[in-house]
Amino acid sequence: MRAQVMKGATRLVRGAAEIRGELRPEAPAPQLKDQAYEAIRHHIITCRFAPGEKLNEAQVAEALGLSRMPVRHALARLRLEGLVTIRPRKGIEVRPIDPAELLQIIEARTVNECHVARLAAGHFGTQDAAAMRAVLSDTEKALKRRDTEAMMLLDKTFHDIIARASGNTVFSDILGNLHDRAVRFWFISLDEQEHQRSVLREHRAIFEALAAHDPDAAEEAMARHIEAFRRNVMLLIGR
């Protein structure tokens, strides 16, 4: 009898809490959260969700074929990564591209990514080299068919390989976030084929330095690569 009374009391307390909104609904399965995150993030960095665009949680969920809860979790994660802004009673907005912020991101990349290139040169193994050769080959194919989106994604993979080869997971996380915050401008600014050819040449120079286990050359090649991106950005924003 006592157990039944306690069980009934628990149901009453839980019911009252739910009415007051004190109990949150169960979190969605991790795979659904990850699926929603990857899909929304991809739409943002490829500018399918344009900078400054207002997003409706229900409409995004419907478009992705998911429930609203994993989409809500994904948007909260993207807010922490600086890709969306969530304002109470005002809704969700894809974060606009701010030229001043972008230049700060480039500055942070220069400091961190050049050092990571040095580290990677000392640890660059046969598997890293094979993975990077495949990326360079796929990049050349994407360039020939003028597939800017594929080149953008391959650029991220290229830099991810270097970050992993450095052996420092903290740098991998930092650079992943910086890349995601800058990649939308990459997508917009490097649509011209000559710029894309330049990127491929710069990537090959970085690879050669890494494969030779030359930290100085790897750092210098990475610095030239980021500086070329900065110059292109400066031309576009008129500074």
VEXLUMDREN-275329 format. One line per 10 residues: number of its first residue (from 1); for each residue z, x, y of C-alpha. Coordinates in nm, 4 decimals, decimal comma. Each point is the difference from the previous one (the first is absolute). Layout:
<sites>
NUM) Z/X/Y | ...
</sites>
This chain:
<sites>
1) 0,0000/0,0000/0,0000 | 0,0944/0,2774/0,2401 | -0,3351/0,1716/-0,0650 | -0,1889/-0,3215/0,0748 | 0,1933/-0,0487/0,3250 | -0,0739/0,3598/0,1077 | -0,3678/-0,0385/-0,0883 | -0,0202/-0,3221/0,2001 | 0,1751/0,1615/0,2960 | -0,2423/0,2916/-0,0101
11) -0,2951/-0,2400/0,0144 | 0,1556/-0,1799/0,2987 | 0,0623/0,3254/0,1869 | -0,3523/0,1223/-0,0744 | -0,1481/-0,3304/0,1083 | 0,1910/0,0062/0,3281 | -0,1065/0,3580/0,0650 | -0,3631/-0,0879/-0,0610 | 0,0257/-0,2893/0,2455 | 0,1444/0,2358/0,2623
21) -0,2749/0,2519/-0,0763 | 0,2450/0,2691/-0,1100 | -0,1756/0,0670/-0,3293 | -0,3410/0,1574/0,0170 | -0,2731/-0,0839/-0,2503 | -0,0502/0,2482/-0,2802 | -0,2157/0,2981/0,0859 | -0,3524/-0,0083/-0,1424 | -0,0909/0,2196/-0,2944 | -0,0599/0,3633/0,1066
31) -0,3637/-0,0082/-0,1113 | -0,0707/-0,3001/0,2238 | 0,1658/0,1689/0,2978 | -0,2012/0,3151/-0,0627 | -0,3204/-0,1983/-0,0450 | 0,0547/-0,1823/0,3290 | 0,0929/0,3231/0,1789 | -0,3050/0,1924/-0,1203 | -0,2381/-0,2869/0,0808 | 0,1323/-0,0634/0,3521
41) 0,0244/0,3704/0,0767 | -0,3612/0,0518/-0,1102 | -0,1140/-0,2859/0,2241 | 0,1834/0,1587/0,2933 | -0,1226/0,3574/-0,0406 | -0,3596/-0,1144/-0,0496 | 0,0343/-0,2213/0,3087 | -0,0744/-0,3208/-0,1920 | 0,3254/-0,1007/0,1623 | -0,0922/0,1291/0,3458
51) 0,2410/0,1803/0,2339 | 0,1880/-0,2623/0,2000 | -0,0966/-0,2843/-0,2354 | 0,2609/-0,2690/-0,0624 | 0,0790/-0,0582/-0,3662 | 0,1213/-0,3239/-0,1520 | 0,2182/0,0565/-0,3045 | -0,1191/-0,3154/-0,1776 | -0,3674/0,0730/0,0658 | 0,0331/0,3605/-0,1171
61) 0,1732/-0,1171/-0,3178 | -0,2739/-0,2546/-0,0669 | -0,2749/0,2559/0,0611 | 0,1622/0,2433/-0,2446 | 0,0736/-0,2685/-0,2581 | 0,3736/0,0720/0,0134 | 0,3133/-0,1896/0,0934 | 0,1545/0,0553/0,3410 | 0,3033/0,1964/-0,1219 | -0,1802/0,3204/-0,1135
71) -0,2100/-0,0168/0,3172 | 0,3187/-0,0246/0,2077 | 0,1459/0,3042/-0,1758 | -0,3260/0,1917/0,0472 | -0,0129/-0,0770/0,3721 | 0,3602/0,1138/0,0426 | -0,0896/0,3297/-0,1669 | -0,3088/0,0408/0,2175 | 0,2139/-0,0622/0,3078 | 0,2205/0,2952/-0,0972
81) -0,3130/0,2113/-0,0380 | -0,1190/-0,0913/0,3492 | -0,3090/-0,1974/-0,1034 | 0,1145/-0,3486/0,1021 | 0,2401/-0,1421/0,2562 | 0,2166/-0,3004/-0,0879 | 0,1486/-0,1905/0,2921 | 0,2369/-0,2938/-0,0549 | -0,1638/-0,3298/0,1018 | -0,3134/0,1886/0,1086
91) -0,1438/0,0908/-0,3377 | -0,1576/0,3027/-0,1600 | -0,2488/0,2309/0,1681 | -0,2012/0,2919/-0,1312 | 0,1195/0,2874/0,2098 | -0,2543/0,0846/0,2714 | -0,1449/0,3501/0,0160 | 0,1812/0,1844/0,2767 | -0,1860/0,3198/0,1031 | 0,3230/0,1635/0,1196
101) 0,1716/-0,0723/-0,3311 | -0,3047/0,1250/-0,1899 | 0,0114/0,3332/0,1802 | 0,3684/0,0283/-0,0928 | -0,0912/-0,0683/-0,3634 | -0,2650/0,2728/0,0138 | 0,2567/0,2401/0,1455 | 0,2407/-0,0834/-0,2830 | -0,2776/0,0466/-0,2556 | -0,0872/0,3406/0,1444
111) 0,3567/0,1251/-0,0361 | 0,0668/-0,1467/-0,3436 | -0,3369/0,0051/-0,1737 | -0,0839/0,3577/0,0887 | 0,3307/0,1107/-0,1523 | -0,0666/-0,2145/-0,3071 | -0,3371/0,1719/-0,0408 | 0,1806/0,3360/-0,0048 | 0,2382/-0,1255/-0,2682 | -0,2817/-0,1520/-0,2043
121) -0,1939/0,3287/-0,0014 | 0,2838/0,1577/-0,1929 | 0,0147/-0,2758/-0,2624 | -0,3625/-0,1101/-0,0261 | -0,0755/-0,0297/-0,3719 | -0,2997/-0,0753/-0,2191 | 0,0757/-0,3736/-0,0085 | 0,0243/-0,0101/0,3798 | -0,3314/0,1854/0,0273 | -0,1708/-0,2352/-0,2458
131) 0,1297/-0,3060/0,1831 | -0,1162/0,1344/0,3355 | -0,3455/0,0921/-0,1314 | -0,0388/-0,3578/-0,1217 | 0,1042/-0,1326/0,3429 | -0,2476/0,2283/0,1780 | -0,2776/-0,1077/-0,2355 | 0,0794/-0,3688/0,0527 | 0,0173/0,0587/0,3768 | -0,3480/0,1498/0,0000
141) -0,1309/-0,3039/-0,1908 | 0,1734/-0,2387/0,2424 | -0,1512/0,1908/0,2927 | -0,3499/-0,0367/-0,1431 | 0,0383/-0,3767/-0,0364 | 0,1747/-0,0228/0,3404 | 0,3140/-0,1578/-0,1446 | 0,2589/0,0548/0,2735 | 0,2730/-0,1907/-0,1810 | -0,0377/0,2091/-0,3149
151) 0,0096/0,3190/0,2084 | 0,3163/-0,1147/0,1719 | 0,1739/-0,0663/-0,3319 | -0,1211/0,3313/-0,1410 | 0,1330/0,1772/0,3100 | 0,3446/-0,1408/-0,0780 | -0,0278/0,1123/-0,3629 | -0,1034/0,3481/0,1158 | 0,3079/0,0359/0,2187 | 0,2238/-0,1558/-0,2667
161) -0,1067/0,2723/-0,2459 | 0,1014/0,2680/0,2487 | 0,3344/-0,1667/0,0679 | 0,0768/-0,0271/-0,3719 | -0,1069/0,3609/-0,0603 | 0,2531/0,1122/0,2610 | 0,2784/-0,1032/-0,2390 | 0,1930/-0,1650/0,2838 | 0,0298/-0,3771/-0,0497 | 0,1569/-0,0496/0,3436
171) -0,3104/0,1418/0,1655 | -0,2120/-0,2264/-0,2221 | 0,1821/-0,3065/0,1326 | -0,0165/0,1150/0,3634 | -0,3695/0,0861/-0,0115 | -0,0868/-0,3183/-0,1879 | 0,1510/-0,2051/0,2800 | -0,1667/0,2063/0,2742 | -0,3355/-0,0307/-0,1726 | 0,0326/-0,3772/-0,0351
181) 0,0864/-0,0359/0,3671 | -0,3000/0,2077/0,1096 | -0,2560/-0,1065/-0,2593 | -0,1082/-0,3151/0,1865 | -0,1233/0,2206/0,2818 | -0,1704/0,2194/-0,2617 | -0,1806/-0,3088/-0,1240 | -0,1142/-0,0943/0,3509 | -0,0757/0,3448/0,1395 | -0,1741/0,1696/-0,2903
191) -0,2649/-0,2603/-0,0648 | -0,2751/0,2379/0,1070 | -0,1541/0,2022/-0,2813 | 0,0188/0,3331/0,1797 | 0,3760/-0,0389/0,0375 | 0,0222/-0,0815/-0,3683 | -0,1999/0,3130/-0,0882 | 0,2407/0,2038/0,2118 | 0,2976/-0,1428/-0,1869 | -0,1571/0,0944/-0,3342
201) -0,0641/0,3558/0,1221 | 0,3588/0,0287/0,1215 | 0,1350/-0,1315/-0,3313 | -0,2043/0,2562/-0,1906 | 0,1376/0,2814/0,2167 | 0,3558/-0,1178/-0,0698 | -0,0723/-0,0204/-0,3727 | -0,1432/0,3533/-0,0101 | 0,3115/0,1372/0,1697 | 0,2312/-0,1885/-0,2372
211) -0,1966/0,1063/-0,3076 | 0,0228/0,3616/0,1200 | 0,3796/-0,0415/0,0382 | -0,0289/0,1229/0,3595 | 0,2742/-0,1666/0,2079 | -0,1221/0,1377/0,3344 | -0,3558/-0,1197/-0,0572 | 0,1256/-0,3391/-0,1265 | 0,2154/-0,0486/0,3092 | -0,2846/0,1009/0,2330
221) -0,2525/-0,2256/-0,1747 | 0,2375/-0,2947/0,0184 | 0,0678/0,0682/0,3693 | -0,3751/0,0012/0,0719 | -0,0399/-0,3262/-0,1920 | 0,2718/-0,1808/0,1950 | -0,1184/0,1481/0,3308 | -0,3522/-0,1312/-0,0665 | 0,1459/-0,3459/-0,0531 | 0,2001/0,0323/0,3226
231) -0,3100/0,0989/0,1989 | -0,1904/-0,2971/-0,1353 | 0,2851/-0,2322/0,0912 | 0,0154/0,1454/0,3509 | -0,3702/-0,0718/0,0489 | 0,0439/-0,3583/-0,1109 | 0,2989/-0,0754/0,2199 | -0,1492/0,1883/0,2951 | 0,2692/0,2604/0,0480
</sites>
